[in-house]
Amino acid sequence: MSRPTKLDHGIDAWLAQHEGWVREGTQAIARTYKFPDFGSALGFVVRVGCLAEKQDHHPDIELSWGKVRVVWTTHDAGGITRLDIELASATDAIKG
């Protein structure tokens, strides 16, 4: 499978349509999700981890009590790719 290339445009339009997602510098997109407790947050992290494994593309994840921060980027492409956008959307779907 070929790796995706860095997007030069379209990222800001996607961000405008997806509440909560922000640029993390120029090379990543990030969102923080809130949960009622640690167990719910941990369950979400496990589901995102399973998604990442299936796609062989892994986010940075920060887990704390009632909160999960997810950061998508494609390191080997040097920034945000279509895969990051697709998996950010899938991450939102997991949260529901």
Buried (B, 14 or more C-beta within 10 A) or exposed (E): EEEBBBBEEEBEEBBEEBEEBEEBEEBBBBBBBEBEEEEBBBBBBEBBEEBBEEEEBBBEBEBEEBEBBBBBBBEEBEBBBBBBBBBBEBBBEBBE
